Amino acid sequence: MGQLMAGTKLPAERAEQATRLLEYGALAAPLRATEREESAQVPFQVLNGLTEILLEQARSGPLLIGVDDAHFADLPSLQHLLYLVRRIGNAGVLVVLNETTFLDEAYAMLRAELLNQPQCRHLTLRPLSQGAAARLLDQRLNAPVPQQRAKAYYEITGGNPLLLNALINDAGPGEDPDDPVLVGDGYSSAVLNCLYRSGDGIVLRLARVLAVLGEPASPALVGQLLGLDAEATTRAIGVATDMGLLREGQFRHEAVRRTVLNWMSAEERAELREFTAKVLHENGADVVSVARHVIAANRPDASWSVSMLREAAEKALEEGDIVLALESCRRAERAGGDEMERAAAKAVLFRIQCLLDPSLAERVVPELKAAARAGHLSVENGVCLVHYLLWQGRPDEAVELLELFSETVDPEDADLVITLHVARLAACYAYPGLLERMDIAYLPAELGTYGAITPHTTQLRVARVLQALINGSIDDAAVADAEQILQQVSPDSAPLELNMICLEALASANRLVQAAALCDSLLETARRRRFPVWQAMYAAVRGAISFRQGDLAAAERHAHSAMSQLSPRNWGVLLGIPLSVLIASSVRSGAGANVGACLDMPVPQAMYQTRFGLHCMRARGRHYLSKGHWQSAQRAFDTCRDLMLRWEIDLPALVPWRGDMAEVAIGLGDRERARQLIHEQLARLGPRHVRDRGLSLRILAAASDPPERDALLTEAIEALRASGDQVGLAAASADLSNARRDADARKAKRKASRLRGRPRRPDPGDRKPGFPPDPGSSHEWSRTLSGAERRVASLAACGYTNRQIALTLYVTVSTVEQHLTRVYRKLRVGRRADLARQLRAELRDSA
């Protein structure tokens, strides 16, 4: 009332009188409220005196009394307003009050009396329509506003004039219609103005709850957080919607949420987030959503949340939210819980670190091993640790853990039994030497049933695939299992080891096109989820598939990509996959000079206890073979043979050491030994090993007499074409072309001899089947050239190109060029034609 009287232009005498009445009323009201609060009535003489002053003022002209936010007025002022309204009668006085929807009890009672007055009218103000808002924009901006821009303003403000004007002020003059609507400080201030003038604070509390939730929620949940019933909650949402703050229960603009959160103290936010987390948890909300609130609250006592946080970490990991998964694990560790819960949280953290940086995971290994020995680590989490130890070249520790879990697992628990069985199979697959130490007998019959894809049946399928790979017998059932796992199990949830094993099974069964497509899909998933370990491993496998397809450029590209993702230390024994692909593809493409760094790269000692080490040793031997270093190549292939025989996995589809040794024997001139080795290898190949059969037949053709080569090479070409090995197919095709050309040349010589009527001179090619004429018996060439130089010179003199010579002799083009350079220098010739003439002369002299 003091503001009302001060705002009225009264004569000095009346102003002084009003001041005395207000002072008296301020002193008297508390005295009258000592017994009961509701008895705190303003003295009659004060009400009457102030009213008479106003009515007297109205006699000199109309009097307008406006009260903004009447719901905030004090009780004495409301009593005076009611008394004034009753006394107005026909006086020229208009009283205008504005109020909110939510009213306290005192104001509601006085409001009810006001509405009962015959001259009282109640008006409900609604937001501006979209058309009205557009007209206001045109007026304020002094120019027509495009329809879409006017709509954007309306969508942000909901037609609230206060918000709309604030938004226009934020934009300022000369805004570009093509730019997004600027939501600035003026708009934020208007939002706070709406909230803090909304009555008893229910709308403000609603805004805080919605801001903290940050996602759609049902009215029932919002009411539970507000402590209101459904009717009051719905009314509050309606009021906030009319204010232009909400639309369908959510903030119209993110700026509203930011403003509300910023105007809450840190303690208020933490308290509300913790309460929200508990309510959500009690209502069975998604654990990831609950975890976000627990983490944001950052309260010290959250022991109730340990189990939930661990579940949230696992789910966040599956969804690719690494940051949330890591923070959930750390929060679970700090929140307390029993030993089992802490070990489970530590195991999830370990799995995340394995995906990001295996060197970080190493720090957790001692704690997890201790938890396993104490019986606090579950079998599922223990198996993850086993895989890591195998990966990092520590098979003895892995076997120790597997034996520990095998002793404690309930034999009636079928899921745990199959989980451990798969882990043992995986260990023996990677480290064949473990076969003699571990029992990997087939599962009991009752566990061998198959049904729909579930975690249990998936493990059964993996066991079947692993058993087939270990035995070297990839049958149709194993291929079908691998296909079904890769096609039906989500890449986001399937373990890395599982997918790599299934891809290897498809590649071993010569399903290279399908394996490549599935691996590409997994690579894309790894890139999307930004897991460097996944990207590296799948790229390495993709490189191995490309090598088998004969796509050497793609093989090198994928292998280089894999190596760039992880340091050699983080690769562990799996370094053998990309390393062997890089060496082998470089050698096969004739770029053997580029493998020096790969050969010198330090590798884990344990790698040569694994299948991956076998591939690496074989690639090293192939490199020596391409250089003509026969003894070094033989030693590498001997190592492969010895390891495979010791491990009892003499599988040519894994490492065809007999074929490799046969090529060494050809290089050393022992074709009989080469044919023996190749026949042994062919006898061990199964019907699915089409590529290996084609490559073996090509070697056999090189070791056989000329009349036999055509049929062998034709068969080799058919097999290599079916396998998809383009490089092998090209090499075999070149061999066949050369063999037929040589055969035609020999026929022509025989015919010429018959026409001259004299015996045919023996063809030097007859003396050394498998190669063009070799003047090794002549004095000049024998004395001047080495054996390798004579072979290269003979082929060059017969018209072979450098690439054809390389394919025929199983060496690189670079090696051929180096030999020819030395031949030209030693024989003092400058071109192939001179070399051919000298060869004919040498042969004539030797004859």
Secondary structure, 3 states (H helix, E strand, C coil): CHHHHHHCCCCHHHHHHHHHHHHHHHHHHHHCCCCCHHHCCCCHHHHHHHHHHHHHHHHCCCEEEEECCHHHCCHHHHHHHHHHHHHHCCCCEEEEECCCCCCCHHHHHHHHHHHHCCCCCCCCCCCCCHHHHHHHHHHHHCCCCCHHHHHHHHHHHCCCHHHHHHHHHHHCCCCCCCCCCCCCHHHHHHHHHHHHCCCCCHHHHHHHHHHHHCCCCCHHHHHHHHCCCHHHHHHHHHHHHHCCCEECCEECCHHHHHHHHHCCCHHHHHHHHHHHHHHHHHCCCCHHHHHHHHHHHCCCCCHHHHHHHHHHHHHHHHHCCHHHHHHHHHHHHHHCCCHHHHHHHHHHHHHHHHHHCHHHHHHHHHHHHHHHHCCCCCHHHHHHHHHHHHHCCCHHHHHHHHHHHHHHCCCCCHHHHHHHHHHHHHHHHHCHHHHHCCCCCCCCHHHCCCCCCCHHHHHHHHHHHHHHHHHCCCCHHHHHHHHHHHHHCCCCCCCHHHHHHHHHHHHHCCCHHHHHHHHHHHHHHHHHHCCHHHHHHHHHHHHHHHHHHCCHHHHHHHHHHHHHHCCHHHHHHHHHHHHHHHHHHHHHCCCHHHHHHHHHCCCCHHHHHCHHHHHHHHHHHHHHHHCCCHHHHHHHHHHHHHHHHHHCCCCCCCCCHHHHHHHHHHHCCCHHHHHHHHHHHHHHCCCCCHHHHHHHHHHHHHHCCHHHHHHHHHHHHHHHHHHCCHHHHHHHHHHHHHHHHHHHHHHHHHHHHHHHCCCCCCCHHHHCCCCCCCHHHCHHHHHHCCHHHHHHHHHHHCCCCHHHHHHHHCCCHHHHHHHHHHHHHHHCCCCHHHHHHHHHHHHHHHC
